[in-house]
Amino acid sequence: MHLFYNLGIALFDLAVSLAAPFSKRAALLVKGRKTVWDTLGGVSLEGDVIWVHCASLGEFEQGRPLIEAIRKKNPSYKIVLSFYSPSGYEVRKNYKEADVVCYLPSDTRANAKRFISTVNPRMVFFVKYEYWYNYFRELKEVGTPLYLVSAIFRKDQIFFKWYGGWFRKILNNVKCFYIQDEKSAALLDGIGIKAYIVAGDTRFDRVAAIAAAANPIPVVENFATGAKVLVAGSTWPADEQIIASYINNSAKDVKLIIAPHMVDESHVQQLERRFALPVCRYTKVKGEIGADVRVLIIDTIGLLSAIYRYGSVAYLGGGFGKGIHNTLEAATYGMPVIFGPRHLKFKEAIDLKEKGAGFSINDSVEFGNLMERLWDDENKDYLKKSGEAALEYVQSMCGATEEILKLID
């Protein structure tokens, strides 16, 4: 089977090279992989090295608490951070907490041997997923411990199929899985893997740290004071249509702060036209926002996680497309979260729903009815209890980073 696997890797590499002239993503991957050896050769990796691999940007956010905890606990350790995807590497290539940030070379046996011998890591952490046969096998052969952190498994994965025997062997190269939940534990038990710890998800540690360190935003604070505030984050047009329909017909004491996923000029103008109420853009504010303004558009990036604190209810975009935005960034402030129907692949969204802190809607009517229930002055406990449930959930799930950090001397 490994011959077919290696052939598949070779064919994929060829396809990426052929696509490079026509695809920016493919071009970045090809170019980035060519620079790996020069990048590694340009730094000193003597002493203890920790290698952390993340598939893309989302996995980096899960790995980040661990990287920063290692840096704090053992400042002398060298940290090599690798990415598979350009969407992760290009955003975080200048990440200062790592000594080296690079692409992961293609999973060939030669690349695995060369990369591991060059980096010579004391231990390796792969975040959430990516199971590269040659890298895993080489690490096992040279005796370097490999850990999967924030890992989560689903019964439809090939490891748990009757024909998945060869792929199950890949998992046997992992010294310990730090998994997110008991469902994953049961799946691993079912295939005879006992080397796991149910530690939770390091993302909870990350969002809690962000909330604790967030700086105030006076403009937004002044806008939100004394009002019922809905914060809508990373929204797409389908979300924005529903939100605009609601806010255009809501009571005067209800305000909206909306941070669209796309902040280019054409989209922001389109968003402005959806509202029949006075609207203001964040980047256009001079002094305080006028008292008549009911909608504040955050037309820049990087502020959303800190802005959630100024709301009482959060709406997370993407639920009518490929998938919802990060619910935890809002839930950590103790507020209920609302999202569209395409959330079933997101464990935290399911958990929040089960705890009465998350709500899914299918259309503008359901959204309006839910908002009225949350704002109902005669039933204030509903909003309060759902917000408390959100905060309790996040707090109960924190601690994965500390559990993993016990490995580091």
N, C-alpha and C positions, 0 to 999 in steps of 0.2 A: 504493500500500500504506500510505503514511503516514496517509492519510485514515481507513482502517480501523483503524489503530493508535490514532489520536487518538479515534476513536469508541469503541474498546474501553476506553480510559482513562476516558472520560466515563461510560460505562455502569458501569464498576467503581466509580467515585467515587459514583455515584448509589446503587448497591447497598450500599456501605458506610454511606452516610447513612441509608438506609432500615433497615439492620440495627442502627444505633447504639442505639435504645431497648431492644433485646433482647440485645445482645452487648457485654460490657464491653470486649473488645478493639477492636471497631469504634468504640465510644464514645470510647475513649482516642485512637484514630487521628484521628477527626474533630475532637475538642477540641484535640489537640496540633498539628494542622496549622493551626488557626485562630490559634495563638499565635506561629507562626514569625516573622511580620513584626515583631511587637512585640518579640520576643526579639532579633532582629537589629538592630532600631532602638535598642535599649537599651544597646548596647555600641559602643565605638570600634574600628573595623576598619581604621584607617589603618596604612600600612606594609605589610610583607610578610605575606600571609595564605596559609596552607596549609589546604586543605579536604580532610578525610578522610570518606568515606562508608562506613557499615557497614549491611548489611541488618538484622542483629539482634545478639544478645549473642555468639553464637559468632564472628561476623565481627569484632566488637569485640575479642575476645581475640586475634585474629590481627593486627588493626591496632594494638593497644595498644603492642607493642614499638616500632613505627615512630613513633607519636606521642610516646612518651617519649624516644626517641632524638633526634627533631627538637627537642623541648623542651630537652634537655640540650645539644645542639650549637649551637642558635640560640635562646637564651632570649627574644630580642626578637621573634621571629616570633609572629604570632597564629595560633591553630589553631581552625578551625571543624569540629566533629564532628557529622555528621548521621546519623540513623537512619531506616530505613523502618518498622521494626516496633516496636510498643509494648513488646514483651518485651525489646527492647534499650534503648530510650529510658528507660523507667520505672526500670530498674535502674541506669543510668549517667548520668542527667540531671544529677547533681551531680559528675561526674568533674572533678577539679581541674586536670588537665593540659591541658584544653581551655579556651579562652577563651569559647567558645560551644558549647552542646549543644542541638540542635534536631531536630525532625522534618524530613524532606525533603518539600517540597510535592509534590503530585501532578505527574506528568510531562506537563504541558501546555506548549505553546510559550511562553505568557505567563509561567507560573511559572518556567520555565527561564531566560528572559531576566531576569526580576526578581531571582531568587535569585542568579544569577551576577553581575549588575551590582551587587547590594548587597554581596555578599561580596568580589567582585573578587579572586579567588585568584591567587596567583602560579603555583601548580600544584595539581593535584587527584589524589587517590588514592582509587580505589574498591577495596574489599577483597573479594577472591575472586570475587564475581559480582554481578549486577544490571547490566543493560544497558539503560539508559533512553535511548530514541531522542532525545528533545528536548533533554535535558541534554547528551548526548554531542555532538549536532550544534551546539548553541549554543557549547559550549566550543571546538569546532573553528573555528567562525566567528569567534570573538573572539581566537583564537590562544593560548588557555590550554592548556598541555600536560596531558594526562590519562593516568594510569598505572593499570593493573590490577595489584594486588599479591596474592601468594599465590593466583593464579588457577589453576584446574584445569579441564580440558575432558574431555568424554566423547563418544564417537562417536555416541551417540544424541541429542545436542543438535541443535536445529534448524539451527544454523550449518553443520552438516556433511551436511545432507540435500540432495537434488537440487533441492528446492523452497525452499531457505533463502537464496536470493540476496539478498533485501532485508535479511534479518537479518545476513548477512555484512557488508553495508555499514555496519552499526552498529559493527562491530569496527574498521573502517578509521578511525574517529575517535580511536582510542587510539594514543597516541604509542609506548608500549612496554608489553608484557605481561611481568610478572615471574611466571613460571609455576613450578608445583611440580615437574613431572617431564617426562621425555623423551616420554612418551605424548602429553602435551598439545602438546609441540613438534611432534611428527609430524602431529598433527591440524591445527595452524595452518599448517604447511608445505603440507599438502594442499590448502588453500584460498588459498594464495599470500601468507600473512602471514608476514613474516620479522622483524618488529620485536618480538622477544621475547628474554628472557634466562631460562635455567633457573636460578632462584635458590633454589628450595626454599620452605618454608612458614615464615612468621614465628612460627607457634605453637611451633615447636621452641625458638626464642629465648626465648619467653615462659615455657615450662615450665622451661627451664634456669634462668632468672632467679628464678622462684618457688622452686625447690628451693634455690638458693644463698642466698636471703634468708629462708628459712623459720625461724621461731623454734621452739625446743624446746617440747614439751608434756610436762611432767614426769609428769603422771598417766598418760598413754599410754605413756611410756617405761618407767615402773616396771612397768606391766602386761605389757609385751612382753618385758622383759629375761629372757633364759634360756629362752625358749619358741620353738617353731615357730609363726610368726604368719601367718595369712591375713588380708589386709585386703580387705574387700569394699566397693566404692564405688558410690554412686548406684544402689542395688538396688531392684528392684520385686518384688511378691509371687512371680512365677514364679521369679525368681532366689533369693529367700529360702527358698523351699521346698526347692530343690536344696541350698543351702548348709546349711540346718538339718539336712537328712537326713544330710549328711556329718559335720558337727561333732558331732552327737549320738552318733555311733558312732566317733569318732576317738580316737586315743591321748591319754593325759592330758597329754602335753607339747605338744599342739597347741591354740592359742588363736585366737579369731576377734575381729577388730575390724570392725564393720559399720556403715556410714554409709548408711542408707536414703535413697532419693530423697525420700520424704515423711516429715516429722518431726512431723506432727500427733499429738496424744495418742492418738487411736483407732488409728492405724496402728502407733505404737510399742508399744502394748499388745498388738496382734495379733502383732507381731514377737516380743515377749517370750514369748508363749505357744507359739511354735514350738520353743523350745529346752527340752530335758530336762536342761539343765546350769545351774549357777549363772550368773546374768546380772546385769550392772550397767549402769545408764545413766550416760553421761558427766556429765550435769548434776546427778546425784544423788550424785556422789562426794564424800565428806568425808574428807580425808586420803588414805591409800593404799587401793588396792583389795584386798579380801580374797584370800588365797592360793588359795582354792578357786574363784574366779570364772574361768570359761573364755571368757565372751562379754562383750565391751564394746560397747554400742550407743552410737553417736555421735548423740545426739538433738538436734543443733543444726547449723546450717549454717556454712560458711566455714572448716572445719578439714581437710577431706578431703585437699587437695593436700599439706599438711604431714604428715598422718598416714601417708601411704604409706611414708615412710622407716622406719617401725617394723615393717614386714612383710618377709617373704621372698618371698611370692607375692601377687599382686593378682588379684581378680576384679572385672571391670567390668560393672555392671548394664546392663539395657536390651536385651540381645541376644535376648530372647524377645518383644520388643515392637517399638517403632518404630526402635530403633537403639541402639548401645552408647554408653556414657559415654566421656569423653576418656581414651584409653589412654596418652597421652604423659605425663600427670601422674604415673602410676605408673612407666612405663618409664624415666623420667629418673633414678630412684633405683636403677637397675640390678636390676630384678626382672622375672621372667616375668609375663605378663598372660594372663588367661583370660576368655573371653566367650562368649555364646550365638551361635546360628547366624545371626542377622540383623546381620551386620557387613560384608556385601559392598560396601556403598557407602562404606566408610571405608578410605581408602587406607593410612593408617598401620597399621590392623589387618591388612590383607593383607600389608604389608611386614614386620611383626613375625612373622607366621606363616612367611613365606618364609625369614626369618633364624633360625628356631628359637627365637624369643623370645615368640611369641604362640600361643595354643592356643584352638580353638573346641570347645565341647561341646554336645551335644544333649539330655542328660538327666543325672539324678543318678548313674547307673551310670558313665557316661563321666567325669563330674567326679571321682567317688571314685577311679577307677582312675588318673586323671591325677595327683591329689594324692598318692596312695601312691607313684607313680613319682618325683615330685618330692622327696618326703620320704625316699625309700629311702636308708638309711644306707650301703648297699653300693654305691650309685651316686651319691655326692654330687656328682660332676662334672656330672651332668645339670642340677641346679638351678643350680649355679655358672655353667655355660657359657650356659645360657639367660638368666640375669640379665646376664651380661657382654655378650651379644649385644644385649639391650635397650638397655643404656647406650651401647654403641658406635653403635647405630642413631641414637639421639637426638643424640649428639655429632656424628656425621657429617652430620646434616641442619641443624645450626645455621649461622647466618651470613647468612640471607636479609635480615635487617634492615640489616646493614652494607652489603650489596650495593646495596640500595635507597637507603640514606643517601648514597651517592656523588652522587646527584642534587642534594642540598641543599648550597648554597654556604655 
